[in-house]
Amino acid sequence: MRCLPTTLLRSAGDKSPFIWAALSLYWAQMAALIPGKARAESGEQRQFCPVCASVPVASVIHIGSQGGLRYLHCNLCESEWHVVRSKCSNCEQTGDLHYWSLDSEVAAIKAESCGDCGTYLKMLYQEKDPAVEPVADDLASLILDARMEQEGFSRSSLNPFLFPGE
């Protein structure tokens, strides 16, 4: 299941955004039928969505009653699940995490890199921009992706609009 949408979309070329939109709509409707919130249990591979087993597009640091908590945002079914901020969202190590931004220390979009697994994931801070949207803001910050690749890190996330064309 994890690779079916990705494999399908990579072979679809210029049709992939439309196929992704249909798959996302279906999975979002199925996820809405699940009572309660998506929760990744201890010991599971927490980097995968507990609803559809897809990878996140980014993590969102919430404001309000969930202030300061990090939730990974699924790129397929739009579910969010809590992951502790002091761990790499990909390999769950705590020792070699670094935070990068292009603007300043108080940027609304940062990248969290892990020296242990060599990956990064973008973090969106609602307290700095309450209107952050994971898929759109991930696309809007492609320059940060270029910087992270220059630093030798690879994405641990997936944005459905970044599939290569034919």
DSSP file with accessible surface (Angstrom, degrees, kcal/mol):
  #  RESIDUE AA STRUCTURE BP1 BP2  ACC     N-H-->O    O-->H-N    N-H-->O    O-->H-N    TCO  KAPPA ALPHA  PHI   PSI    X-CA   Y-CA   Z-CA
    1    1 A M              0   0  105      0, 0.0     3,-0.5     0, 0.0    51,-0.0   0.000 360.0 360.0 360.0 -39.6    0.0    0.0    0.0
    2    2 A R        +     0   0  118      1,-0.2     4,-0.4     2,-0.1    53,-0.2   0.866 360.0  33.2 -57.3 -37.1    2.7    2.5    0.9
    3    3 A C  S  > S+     0   0   83      1,-0.1     4,-3.1     2,-0.1     5,-0.3   0.597  94.6  88.3 -99.8  -8.4    4.2    2.6   -2.7
    4    4 A L  H  > S+     0   0  113     -3,-0.5     4,-2.7     1,-0.2     5,-0.2   0.959  93.7  40.1 -58.1 -55.1    1.0    2.1   -4.8
    5    5 A P  H  > S+     0   0    7      0, 0.0     4,-2.5     0, 0.0     5,-0.2   0.933 118.7  48.6 -61.5 -39.9    0.0    5.8   -5.1
    6    6 A T  H  > S+     0   0   24     -4,-0.4     4,-2.4     2,-0.2     5,-0.2   0.945 114.0  44.8 -65.2 -46.7    3.6    6.9   -5.5
    7    7 A T  H  X S+     0   0   86     -4,-3.1     4,-1.5     1,-0.2    -1,-0.2   0.935 114.1  50.2 -62.7 -44.4    4.4    4.2   -8.2
    8    8 A L  H  X S+     0   0   74     -4,-2.7     4,-0.7    -5,-0.3    -2,-0.2   0.928 113.1  46.1 -59.2 -44.5    1.1    5.0  -10.0
    9    9 A L  H >X S+     0   0    0     -4,-2.5     4,-0.7    -5,-0.2     3,-0.6   0.871 106.8  55.7 -72.3 -37.4    1.8    8.7  -10.0
   10   10 A R  H 3< S+     0   0  142     -4,-2.4     3,-0.4     1,-0.2    -1,-0.2   0.855 111.5  45.2 -64.4 -31.5    5.4    8.5  -11.2
   11   11 A S  H 3< S+     0   0   84     -4,-1.5    -1,-0.2    -5,-0.2    -2,-0.2   0.627 103.3  66.9 -84.3 -12.0    4.3    6.6  -14.2
   12   12 A A  H X< S-     0   0   15     -4,-0.7     3,-1.6    -3,-0.6    -1,-0.2   0.653  77.7-174.6 -84.8 -16.6    1.3    8.9  -14.9
   13   13 A G  G ><  +     0   0    1     -4,-0.7     3,-1.7    -3,-0.4    -1,-0.2  -0.352  69.4   7.5  64.0-124.5    3.5   12.0  -15.8
   14   14 A D  G 3  S+     0   0  113      1,-0.3    -1,-0.3     2,-0.1     4,-0.2   0.619 127.9  61.5 -71.9 -10.6    1.5   15.1  -16.4
   15   15 A K  G X> S+     0   0  122     -3,-1.6     4,-2.1     1,-0.2     3,-0.7   0.555  76.5  96.1 -86.9  -7.7   -1.7   13.4  -15.2
   16   16 A S  H <> S+     0   0    5     -3,-1.7     4,-3.0     1,-0.2     5,-0.2   0.857  76.7  54.9 -59.9 -37.9   -0.3   12.8  -11.7
   17   17 A P  H 3> S+     0   0   40      0, 0.0     4,-2.2     0, 0.0    -1,-0.2   0.904 111.5  46.3 -62.3 -34.2   -1.8   15.9  -10.0
   18   18 A F  H <> S+     0   0  160     -3,-0.7     4,-2.0    -4,-0.2    -2,-0.2   0.901 113.7  46.9 -73.6 -40.6   -5.3   14.8  -11.1
   19   19 A I  H  X S+     0   0   50     -4,-2.1     4,-2.6     2,-0.2     5,-0.2   0.928 113.3  50.2 -64.0 -43.5   -4.8   11.2  -10.1
   20   20 A W  H  X S+     0   0    7     -4,-3.0     4,-3.2    -5,-0.2     5,-0.2   0.913 107.7  53.3 -61.5 -42.0   -3.4   12.4   -6.7
   21   21 A A  H  X S+     0   0   56     -4,-2.2     4,-2.5    -5,-0.2    -1,-0.2   0.919 110.8  46.8 -60.9 -41.7   -6.4   14.7   -6.2
   22   22 A A  H  X S+     0   0   61     -4,-2.0     4,-2.3     2,-0.2    -2,-0.2   0.936 114.8  45.8 -66.2 -45.4   -8.8   11.9   -6.8
   23   23 A L  H  X S+     0   0   43     -4,-2.6     4,-2.8     1,-0.2     5,-0.2   0.916 113.4  50.3 -62.4 -41.9   -6.9    9.5   -4.4
   24   24 A S  H  X S+     0   0   17     -4,-3.2     4,-2.8    -5,-0.2     5,-0.2   0.912 109.3  50.4 -64.7 -42.5   -6.6   12.3   -1.8
   25   25 A L  H  X S+     0   0  106     -4,-2.5     4,-2.1    -5,-0.2    -1,-0.2   0.940 112.7  47.2 -60.6 -45.6  -10.3   13.0   -1.9
   26   26 A Y  H  X S+     0   0  127     -4,-2.3     4,-2.2     1,-0.2    -2,-0.2   0.955 115.6  44.1 -60.7 -50.6  -11.1    9.3   -1.5
   27   27 A W  H  X S+     0   0   56     -4,-2.8     4,-2.8     1,-0.2    -1,-0.2   0.871 111.5  53.5 -67.1 -35.5   -8.7    8.9    1.4
   28   28 A A  H  X S+     0   0   32     -4,-2.8     4,-1.9    48,-0.3    -1,-0.2   0.910 109.9  48.5 -65.4 -38.6   -9.8   12.1    3.1
   29   29 A Q  H  X S+     0   0  109     -4,-2.1     4,-0.7    -5,-0.2    -2,-0.2   0.914 113.1  47.1 -66.8 -40.3  -13.4   10.9    3.0
   30   30 A M  H >< S+     0   0   71     -4,-2.2     3,-0.9     1,-0.2     4,-0.4   0.919 111.4  51.4 -66.5 -40.2  -12.4    7.5    4.4
   31   31 A A  H >< S+     0   0   15     -4,-2.8     3,-1.3     1,-0.3    -1,-0.2   0.861 102.8  59.9 -65.8 -34.0  -10.3    9.2    7.1
   32   32 A A  H 3< S+     0   0   83     -4,-1.9    -1,-0.3     1,-0.3    -2,-0.2   0.751  97.7  60.6 -67.0 -20.7  -13.2   11.4    8.1
   33   33 A L  T << S+     0   0  131     -3,-0.9    -1,-0.3    -4,-0.7    -2,-0.2   0.636  82.7  96.0 -80.6 -13.2  -15.3    8.3    8.9
   34   34 A I  S <  S-     0   0   82     -3,-1.3     2,-0.1    -4,-0.4     4,-0.1  -0.652  79.7-125.8 -79.9 125.0  -12.8    7.2   11.6
   35   35 A P  S    S+     0   0  121      0, 0.0     2,-0.1     0, 0.0    -2,-0.1  -0.425  71.1   2.7 -70.4 144.4  -13.9    8.3   15.0
   36   36 A G  S    S-     0   0   72     -2,-0.1     2,-0.3     2,-0.0    -2,-0.1  -0.338 103.4 -42.9  82.1-161.5  -11.4   10.3   17.1
   37   37 A K        -     0   0  134     -2,-0.1     2,-0.2     1,-0.1    44,-0.1  -0.753  59.4 -97.0-108.1 154.3   -8.0   11.5   16.0
   38   38 A A        -     0   0   24     42,-0.4    44,-0.5    -2,-0.3     2,-0.4  -0.470  47.0-176.0 -66.4 133.7   -5.3    9.6   14.1
   39   39 A R        -     0   0  168     -2,-0.2     2,-0.6    42,-0.1    42,-0.1  -0.982  22.4-147.9-140.4 125.9   -2.8    8.2   16.6
   40   40 A A        -     0   0    6     -2,-0.4     2,-0.1    42,-0.3     3,-0.1  -0.828  27.5-136.2 -91.4 121.0    0.4    6.4   16.0
   41   41 A E    >   -     0   0  105     -2,-0.6     3,-1.7     1,-0.1     5,-0.0  -0.385  30.3 -84.9 -76.0 157.0    1.0    3.9   18.8
   42   42 A S  T 3  S+     0   0  113      1,-0.2    -1,-0.1    -2,-0.1     3,-0.1  -0.291 114.3  25.6 -58.8 142.4    4.3    3.4   20.5
   43   43 A G  T 3  S+     0   0   84      1,-0.3    -1,-0.2    -3,-0.1     2,-0.1   0.204  97.1 111.5  87.9 -16.8    6.6    1.0   18.7
   44   44 A E  S <  S-     0   0   92     -3,-1.7     2,-1.6     1,-0.1    -1,-0.3  -0.333  89.4 -89.3 -79.0 170.4    5.0    1.6   15.3
   45   45 A Q    >   -     0   0  106      1,-0.2     3,-1.8    -3,-0.1    -1,-0.1  -0.663  47.5-171.5 -78.8  93.3    6.7    3.3   12.4
   46   46 A R  T 3  S+     0   0   38     -2,-1.6    -1,-0.2     1,-0.3    -6,-0.1   0.601  72.4  73.6 -70.3 -11.7    5.5    6.7   13.5
   47   47 A Q  T 3  S+     0   0   32     43,-0.2     2,-0.3     2,-0.1    -1,-0.3   0.635  88.2  75.1 -77.8  -9.6    6.8    8.4   10.3
   48   48 A F  S <  S-     0   0   40     -3,-1.8     7,-0.2     7,-0.1     6,-0.1  -0.808  97.6 -99.3-103.0 145.6    3.9    6.8    8.4
   49   49 A C     >  -     0   0    4      5,-3.2     4,-1.9    -2,-0.3    -2,-0.1  -0.352  23.1-142.9 -60.3 130.5    0.3    7.9    8.6
   50   50 A P  T  4 S+     0   0   45      0, 0.0    -1,-0.2     0, 0.0   -11,-0.1   0.635  98.1  47.8 -72.4  -9.2   -1.7    5.7   11.0
   51   51 A V  T  4 S+     0   0   38      3,-0.1    -2,-0.0   -13,-0.0    -3,-0.0   0.898 134.3   2.9 -93.5 -51.8   -4.7    6.0    8.7
   52   52 A C  T  4 S-     0   0    5      2,-0.1     3,-0.1   -50,-0.0    -3,-0.0   0.424  88.8-121.4-121.0  -1.2   -3.3    5.3    5.2
   53   53 A A     <  +     0   0   24     -4,-1.9     2,-0.1     1,-0.2    -6,-0.0   0.666  65.6 136.2  68.0  20.0    0.4    4.5    5.7
   54   54 A S        -     0   0    9      1,-0.1    -5,-3.2    -6,-0.1    -1,-0.2  -0.433  58.5-102.0 -87.3 170.2    1.6    7.3    3.5
   55   55 A V        -     0   0   35     -7,-0.2    20,-1.5   -53,-0.2    21,-0.2  -0.571  39.6-102.5 -89.6 157.7    4.4    9.6    4.4
   56   56 A P  E     -A   74   0A   5      0, 0.0   102,-1.5     0, 0.0    18,-0.3  -0.346  10.9-147.7 -75.1 160.3    3.9   13.2    5.6
   57   57 A V  E    S-     0   0A   0     16,-2.9    65,-0.4     1,-0.4     2,-0.3   0.767  76.6 -33.6 -90.9 -34.2    4.2   16.3    3.5
   58   58 A A  E     -A   73   0A   0     15,-0.8    15,-2.9    63,-0.1    -1,-0.4  -0.956  62.6-100.7-167.8 175.5    5.4   18.4    6.5
   59   59 A S  E     -Ab  72 123A   0     63,-2.6    65,-2.8    -2,-0.3     2,-0.5  -0.897  27.8-150.2-113.1 148.4    5.0   18.8   10.2
   60   60 A V  E     -Ab  71 124A   2     11,-3.0    11,-2.4    -2,-0.4     2,-0.8  -0.974   5.9-149.0-120.6 128.5    2.8   21.6   11.7
   61   61 A I  E     -Ab  70 125A   4     63,-3.3    65,-2.4    -2,-0.5    66,-0.4  -0.878  31.5-142.9 -95.5 111.0    3.4   23.2   15.1
   62   62 A H        -     0   0   21      7,-2.1     6,-2.6    -2,-0.8     2,-0.2  -0.264  12.2-152.3 -78.1 160.5   -0.1   24.0   16.3
   63   63 A I    >   +     0   0   67      4,-0.3     3,-0.8     5,-0.1     2,-0.2  -0.658  60.3  36.4-115.3 177.4   -1.4   27.0   18.2
   64   64 A G  G >  S-     0   0   66      1,-0.2     3,-2.1    -2,-0.2    63,-0.0  -0.549 125.2  -8.0  82.6-142.3   -4.4   27.2   20.6
   65   65 A S  G 3  S+     0   0  129      1,-0.3    -1,-0.2    -2,-0.2    -3,-0.0   0.731 144.2  45.3 -66.5 -21.2   -5.3   24.3   22.8
   66   66 A Q  G X  S+     0   0   40     -3,-0.8     3,-2.1     3,-0.1    -4,-0.3   0.054  87.6 163.2-104.9  24.5   -2.6   22.1   21.1
   67   67 A G  T <   +     0   0   44     -3,-2.1    -4,-0.3     1,-0.3     3,-0.1  -0.124  63.6   6.9 -53.0 130.1   -0.1   24.9   21.2
   68   68 A G  T 3  S+     0   0   28     -6,-2.6    -1,-0.3     1,-0.3     2,-0.3   0.294  95.5 126.1  84.3  -9.2    3.5   23.9   20.7
   69   69 A L    <   -     0   0   69     -3,-2.1    -7,-2.1    -7,-0.2     2,-0.5  -0.598  55.0-133.1 -84.8 144.1    2.7   20.3   19.7
   70   70 A R  E     -A   61   0A   1     13,-0.4    13,-2.2    -2,-0.3     2,-0.4  -0.823  22.1-175.8-100.0 131.8    4.0   18.9   16.5
   71   71 A Y  E     -AC  60  82A  30    -11,-2.4   -11,-3.0    -2,-0.5     2,-0.3  -0.990  22.4-133.3-124.8 131.1    1.7   17.0   14.1
   72   72 A L  E     -AC  59  81A   0      9,-2.7     9,-1.6    -2,-0.4     2,-0.6  -0.664  22.2-140.8 -78.7 139.1    2.8   15.3   10.9
   73   73 A H  E     -AC  58  80A  14    -15,-2.9   -16,-2.9    -2,-0.3   -15,-0.8  -0.914  13.6-128.8-109.1 118.5    0.4   16.1    8.1
   74   74 A C  E  >  -A   56   0A   0      5,-3.2     4,-0.6    -2,-0.6   -19,-0.1  -0.397   5.0-149.5 -67.6 136.3   -0.4   13.3    5.7
   75   75 A N  T  4 S+     0   0    0    -20,-1.5    -1,-0.1    -2,-0.1   -51,-0.1   0.650  92.3  36.3 -79.5 -14.0    0.1   14.1    2.0
   76   76 A L  T  4 S+     0   0    0    -21,-0.2   -48,-0.3     3,-0.1   -49,-0.2   0.870 128.8  20.4-105.0 -56.2   -2.7   11.6    1.0
   77   77 A C  T  4 S-     0   0    4    -50,-0.2    -2,-0.1   -49,-0.1   -46,-0.1   0.455  92.0-125.4-100.9   0.5   -5.6   11.6    3.4
   78   78 A E     <  +     0   0   74     -4,-0.6    -3,-0.1     1,-0.2     2,-0.1   0.594  60.0 145.3  68.2  11.3   -4.9   14.9    5.1
   79   79 A S        -     0   0   18     -6,-0.1    -5,-3.2   -42,-0.0     2,-0.4  -0.396  36.7-148.9 -73.0 159.1   -4.8   13.3    8.6
   80   80 A E  E     -C   73   0A  53     -7,-0.2   -42,-0.4    -3,-0.1     2,-0.3  -0.985  12.3-173.1-128.8 143.5   -2.5   14.6   11.3
   81   81 A W  E     -C   72   0A   0     -9,-1.6    -9,-2.7    -2,-0.4     2,-0.2  -0.992  28.3-106.6-138.7 145.8   -0.8   12.6   14.0
   82   82 A H  E     +C   71   0A  62    -44,-0.5     2,-0.4    -2,-0.3   -42,-0.3  -0.468  35.0 174.3 -75.7 135.0    1.3   13.7   17.0
   83   83 A V        -     0   0    5    -13,-2.2   -13,-0.4    -2,-0.2     6,-0.1  -0.993  39.5-103.6-137.2 135.6    5.0   13.2   17.0
   84   84 A V    >   -     0   0   62     -2,-0.4     3,-1.1     1,-0.1   -15,-0.1  -0.290  24.3-136.8 -59.2 139.1    7.3   14.5   19.8
   85   85 A R  T 3  S+     0   0   94      1,-0.2    -1,-0.1   -17,-0.1     4,-0.1   0.747  96.5  64.6 -72.1 -24.1    9.3   17.5   18.6
   86   86 A S  T 3  S+     0   0   72      2,-0.1     2,-0.3     6,-0.0    -1,-0.2   0.353  95.3  71.3 -86.3  10.1   12.6   16.4   20.1
   87   87 A K  S <  S-     0   0   77     -3,-1.1     7,-0.2     8,-0.0     2,-0.2  -0.931  91.3-101.5-124.3 150.6   12.9   13.4   17.8
   88   88 A C     >  -     0   0    3      5,-2.6     4,-1.5    -2,-0.3    -4,-0.1  -0.474  27.5-140.4 -63.5 133.2   13.6   13.0   14.1
   89   89 A S  T  4 S+     0   0    6     -2,-0.2    -1,-0.2     1,-0.2    31,-0.0   0.651  98.0  43.4 -73.3 -12.1   10.3   12.4   12.4
   90   90 A N  T  4 S+     0   0   46      3,-0.1   -43,-0.2    29,-0.1    -1,-0.2   0.883 133.4   9.6 -98.5 -49.4   12.0    9.8   10.2
   91   91 A C  T  4 S-     0   0   41      2,-0.1    -2,-0.1   -45,-0.1   -45,-0.0   0.471  89.1-127.6-114.6  -4.2   14.3    7.7   12.4
   92   92 A E     <  +     0   0   62     -4,-1.5     2,-0.1     1,-0.2    -3,-0.1   0.626  57.6 144.5  66.1  18.5   13.2    8.9   15.9
   93   93 A Q        -     0   0  100      1,-0.1    -5,-2.6    -6,-0.1    -1,-0.2  -0.497  34.4-165.2 -80.6 157.9   16.8    9.7   16.9
   94   94 A T        +     0   0   87     -7,-0.2     3,-0.5    -2,-0.1    -1,-0.1   0.533  65.2  78.4-118.6 -10.5   17.4   12.7   19.2
   95   95 A G  S    S+     0   0   69      1,-0.2     2,-0.1    -7,-0.0    -8,-0.0   0.825  94.6  33.4 -80.1 -33.8   21.1   13.4   19.1
   96   96 A D  S    S+     0   0   60      2,-0.0    19,-2.6     0, 0.0     2,-0.4  -0.347  73.8 143.6-127.2  53.9   21.8   15.2   15.8
   97   97 A L  E     +D  114   0A  30     -3,-0.5     2,-0.3    17,-0.2    17,-0.2  -0.779  20.5 179.0 -95.7 137.4   18.8   17.5   15.0
   98   98 A H  E     -D  113   0A  93     15,-2.1    15,-3.1    -2,-0.4     2,-0.4  -0.974  18.8-140.0-136.0 152.1   19.3   20.9   13.5
   99   99 A Y  E     -D  112   0A 106     -2,-0.3     2,-0.4    13,-0.2    13,-0.2  -0.942  18.7-170.8-119.5 132.2   16.9   23.6   12.3
  100  100 A W  E     +D  111   0A  51     11,-2.6    11,-2.4    -2,-0.4     2,-0.3  -0.914   9.6 167.3-123.7 143.8   17.3   25.6    9.2
  101  101 A S        -     0   0   28     -2,-0.4     9,-0.1     9,-0.2     4,-0.1  -0.977  30.8-143.5-148.1 161.0   15.6   28.6    7.8
  102  102 A L  S    S+     0   0   74      7,-0.4     3,-0.1    -2,-0.3    -1,-0.1   0.766  96.0  35.5 -92.8 -30.4   16.2   31.1    5.0
  103  103 A D  S    S-     0   0  140      1,-0.3     2,-0.3     2,-0.0    -2,-0.1   0.955 116.9 -50.6 -90.2 -65.7   14.9   34.2    6.7
  104  104 A S    >   -     0   0   55     -4,-0.0     3,-1.4     1,-0.0    -1,-0.3  -0.940  57.7 -78.4-162.1 179.7   15.6   34.2   10.4
  105  105 A E  T 3  S+     0   0  161     -2,-0.3    -1,-0.0     1,-0.3    -3,-0.0   0.751 126.4  51.8 -63.0 -24.9   15.3   32.3   13.6
  106  106 A V  T 3  S+     0   0  101     22,-0.0    -1,-0.3    -5,-0.0     4,-0.0   0.030  79.5 143.9-105.2  29.1   11.6   33.2   13.8
  107  107 A A    <   -     0   0    7     -3,-1.4    21,-0.1     1,-0.1     3,-0.1  -0.297  54.2-133.6 -67.6 150.2   10.6   32.0   10.3
  108  108 A A  S    S+     0   0   25      1,-0.2    17,-2.6    20,-0.1     2,-0.5   0.723  95.2  46.9 -76.2 -21.2    7.2   30.4    9.8
  109  109 A I  E     + E   0 124A  39     15,-0.2    -7,-0.4    19,-0.1     2,-0.3  -0.985  69.2 160.6-126.6 124.3    8.8   27.6    7.7
  110  110 A K  E     - E   0 123A  27     13,-2.4    13,-3.5    -2,-0.5     2,-0.4  -0.867  32.0-127.5-130.7 167.6   11.9   25.8    8.9
  111  111 A A  E     -DE 100 122A   0    -11,-2.4   -11,-2.6    -2,-0.3     2,-0.6  -0.971  13.1-150.2-118.1 133.5   13.5   22.5    8.0
  112  112 A E  E     -DE  99 121A   4      9,-3.0     9,-1.8    -2,-0.4     2,-0.3  -0.918  19.2-166.4-100.7 119.9   14.5   20.0   10.6
  113  113 A S  E     -DE  98 120A   0    -15,-3.1   -15,-2.1    -2,-0.6     2,-0.5  -0.812  10.3-151.1-108.4 151.0   17.5   17.9    9.6
  114  114 A C  E  >> -DE  97 119A   1      5,-2.4     4,-1.7    -2,-0.3     5,-0.5  -0.982   6.5-163.4-121.7 120.3   18.8   14.7   11.2
  115  115 A G  T  45S+     0   0   35    -19,-2.6    -1,-0.1    -2,-0.5   -18,-0.1   0.700  88.6  61.8 -72.5 -20.5   22.5   13.9   11.0
  116  116 A D  T  45S+     0   0   90    -20,-0.2    -1,-0.2     1,-0.1   -19,-0.0   0.928 121.4  17.3 -72.8 -45.9   21.8   10.3   11.9
  117  117 A C  T  45S-     0   0   46      2,-0.1    -2,-0.2   -24,-0.0    -1,-0.1   0.540  98.4-125.6-106.2  -7.9   19.6    9.4    8.9
  118  118 A G  T  <5 +     0   0   24     -4,-1.7    36,-2.1     1,-0.2     2,-0.2   0.738  68.2 118.0  74.5  23.5   20.5   12.3    6.6
  119  119 A T  E   < -fE 154 114A  13     -5,-0.5    -5,-2.4    34,-0.2     2,-0.3  -0.700  44.8-156.5-117.2 170.8   17.0   13.5    6.0
  120  120 A Y  E     -fE 155 113A   2     34,-1.7    36,-2.3    -7,-0.2    37,-0.4  -0.970   3.6-164.7-142.4 158.5   14.9   16.6    6.6
  121  121 A L  E     - E   0 112A   1     -9,-1.8    -9,-3.0    -2,-0.3     2,-0.2  -0.992  27.4-116.3-140.7 138.1   11.3   17.5    7.0
  122  122 A K  E     - E   0 111A   1    -65,-0.4   -63,-2.6    -2,-0.3     2,-0.4  -0.506  23.3-152.6 -75.3 144.3    9.8   21.0    6.9
  123  123 A M  E     -bE  59 110A   1    -13,-3.5   -13,-2.4   -65,-0.2     2,-0.5  -0.979   3.6-158.2-119.0 128.4    8.1   22.4   10.0
  124  124 A L  E     -bE  60 109A   0    -65,-2.8   -63,-3.3    -2,-0.4     2,-0.7  -0.931   7.5-149.7-109.9 126.8    5.4   25.0    9.7
  125  125 A Y  E >>  -b   61   0A  13    -17,-2.6     4,-1.4    -2,-0.5     3,-0.8  -0.847   9.3-168.5-103.3 110.1    4.7   27.2   12.7
  126  126 A Q  T 34 S+     0   0   38    -65,-2.4    -1,-0.2    -2,-0.7   -64,-0.1   0.797  85.9  64.7 -66.4 -28.6    1.1   28.3   13.1
  127  127 A E  T 34 S+     0   0  130    -66,-0.4    -1,-0.2     1,-0.2   -65,-0.1   0.820 109.1  39.9 -66.4 -26.1    2.0   30.9   15.8
  128  128 A K  T <4 S+     0   0   75     -3,-0.8    -1,-0.2     1,-0.3    -2,-0.2   0.726 138.4  12.0 -91.8 -24.8    4.0   32.7   13.2
  129  129 A D    ><  -     0   0   62     -4,-1.4     3,-1.7   -21,-0.1    -1,-0.3  -0.715  63.5-168.8-151.8  96.1    1.5   32.3   10.4
  130  130 A P  T 3  S+     0   0   93      0, 0.0    -4,-0.1     0, 0.0    -3,-0.1   0.695  86.3  60.5 -61.6 -16.9   -1.9   30.9   11.4
  131  131 A A  T 3  S+     0   0   80     -5,-0.1    -5,-0.1     2,-0.1     0, 0.0   0.195  71.8 143.1 -97.8  18.2   -2.9   30.3    7.8
  132  132 A V    <   -     0   0   16     -3,-1.7    -6,-0.0    -6,-0.1    -8,-0.0  -0.272  31.0-165.7 -60.4 142.8   -0.1   27.8    7.0
  133  133 A E     >  -     0   0   72      1,-0.1     4,-3.2     2,-0.0     5,-0.4  -0.982  15.3-141.8-132.2 117.3   -1.2   25.1    4.6
  134  134 A P  H  > S+     0   0    9      0, 0.0     4,-1.6     0, 0.0     5,-0.2   0.872  95.0  39.0 -53.9 -49.5    1.2   22.1    4.5
  135  135 A V  H  > S+     0   0   14      2,-0.2     4,-1.9     1,-0.2     5,-0.2   0.961 121.8  42.2 -69.0 -47.9    1.1   21.2    0.8
  136  136 A A  H  > S+     0   0   50      1,-0.2     4,-2.3     2,-0.2    -1,-0.2   0.928 116.7  46.7 -65.9 -44.3    0.9   24.8   -0.6
  137  137 A D  H  X S+     0   0   32     -4,-3.2     4,-0.8     2,-0.2    -1,-0.2   0.808 108.0  57.2 -72.0 -26.5    3.6   26.1    1.8
  138  138 A D  H >< S+     0   0    0     -4,-1.6     3,-0.7    -5,-0.4    -1,-0.2   0.941 111.1  43.4 -64.4 -44.1    5.8   23.2    1.1
  139  139 A L  H >< S+     0   0   55     -4,-1.9     3,-1.1     1,-0.2    -2,-0.2   0.884 109.7  57.2 -66.2 -37.5    5.7   24.2   -2.6
  140  140 A A  H 3< S+     0   0   81     -4,-2.3     3,-0.2     1,-0.3    -1,-0.2   0.662 105.8  51.9 -69.8 -13.9    6.1   27.9   -1.8
  141  141 A S  T XX  +     0   0   12     -4,-0.8     3,-1.2    -3,-0.7     4,-1.1  -0.129  63.5 130.3-115.6  37.7    9.4   27.1    0.0
  142  142 A L  H <>  +     0   0   78     -3,-1.1     4,-2.1     1,-0.3    -1,-0.2   0.785  67.1  67.4 -62.2 -25.4   11.2   25.1   -2.7
  143  143 A I  H 3> S+     0   0  120     -3,-0.2     4,-2.1     1,-0.2    -1,-0.3   0.871  97.0  54.0 -63.5 -32.5   14.3   27.3   -2.2
  144  144 A L  H <> S+     0   0    4     -3,-1.2     4,-2.5     2,-0.2    -1,-0.2   0.893 105.4  53.6 -67.7 -36.6   14.6   25.8    1.3
  145  145 A D  H  X S+     0   0    8     -4,-1.1     4,-2.4     2,-0.2    -2,-0.2   0.924 107.4  50.9 -61.0 -43.8   14.6   22.3   -0.3
  146  146 A A  H  X S+     0   0   47     -4,-2.1     4,-2.1     1,-0.2    -2,-0.2   0.911 110.4  49.4 -61.0 -41.6   17.5   23.4   -2.6
  147  147 A R  H  X S+     0   0   83     -4,-2.1     4,-1.7     2,-0.2    -1,-0.2   0.915 110.2  50.2 -63.4 -42.4   19.4   24.7    0.4
  148  148 A M  H  <>S+     0   0    0     -4,-2.5     5,-2.5     1,-0.2     4,-0.2   0.897 109.8  50.6 -65.8 -36.9   18.9   21.4    2.3
  149  149 A E  H ><5S+     0   0  120     -4,-2.4     3,-1.3     1,-0.2    -1,-0.2   0.887 107.1  54.4 -67.5 -36.9   20.1   19.4   -0.7
  150  150 A Q  H 3<5S+     0   0  156     -4,-2.1    -1,-0.2     1,-0.3    -2,-0.2   0.858 105.8  53.6 -61.2 -34.2   23.2   21.6   -0.9
  151  151 A E  T 3<5S-     0   0   84     -4,-1.7    -1,-0.3    -5,-0.1    -2,-0.2   0.478 125.8-104.3 -80.0  -4.9   23.8   20.7    2.7
  152  152 A G  T < 5S+     0   0   62     -3,-1.3     2,-0.3     1,-0.3    -3,-0.2   0.603  77.5 127.9  95.7  14.7   23.6   17.0    1.8
  153  153 A F      < -     0   0   32     -5,-2.5     2,-0.3   -34,-0.0    -1,-0.3  -0.726  42.9-149.4-103.8 153.1   20.2   16.1    3.2
  154  154 A S  E     -f  119   0A  67    -36,-2.1   -34,-1.7    -2,-0.3     2,-0.1  -0.875  29.7 -94.7-117.9 154.7   17.3   14.4    1.3
  155  155 A R  E     -f  120   0A  54     -2,-0.3   -34,-0.2   -36,-0.2   -36,-0.0  -0.407  23.3-170.2 -65.9 136.8   13.6   14.8    1.8
  156  156 A S  S    S+     0   0   21    -36,-2.3     2,-0.2    -2,-0.1    -1,-0.1   0.385  71.7  69.8 -99.7   0.4   11.8   12.3    4.1
  157  157 A S  S    S-     0   0   14    -37,-0.4     2,-0.4  -100,-0.1  -100,-0.2  -0.524  72.1-135.8-111.9 177.6    8.5   13.7    2.9
  158  158 A L        -     0   0   23   -102,-1.5  -100,-0.0    -2,-0.2     5,-0.0  -0.996   7.3-165.8-140.1 128.5    6.5   13.7   -0.2
  159  159 A N    >   -     0   0    3     -2,-0.4     3,-2.1     1,-0.1     4,-0.1  -0.975  18.2-144.8-111.9 123.4    4.6   16.5   -2.0
  160  160 A P  G >  S+     0   0    2      0, 0.0     3,-0.6     0, 0.0  -140,-0.1   0.707  97.5  58.2 -63.7 -15.6    2.2   15.2   -4.7
  161  161 A F  G 3  S+     0   0  105      1,-0.2  -145,-0.0   -26,-0.1   -26,-0.0   0.385  93.7  67.6 -95.0   6.2    2.9   18.2   -6.9
  162  162 A L  G <   +     0   0   70     -3,-2.1    -1,-0.2     2,-0.1     3,-0.0   0.204  66.0 127.0-108.2  14.7    6.7   17.5   -7.1
  163  163 A F    <   -     0   0   20     -3,-0.6     2,-0.1     1,-0.1  -147,-0.0  -0.510  67.5-108.8 -69.8 138.7    6.4   14.3   -9.1
  164  164 A P        -     0   0   86      0, 0.0  -151,-0.2     0, 0.0    -1,-0.1  -0.386  31.0-127.1 -68.8 145.9    8.6   14.4  -12.2
  165  165 A G              0   0   59      1,-0.1  -152,-0.1  -151,-0.1  -153,-0.0  -0.265 360.0 360.0 -82.1 175.0    6.9   14.7  -15.5
  166  166 A E              0   0  185   -154,-0.1    -1,-0.1    -2,-0.1  -155,-0.0  -0.410 360.0 360.0 -76.4 360.0    7.5   12.4  -18.5
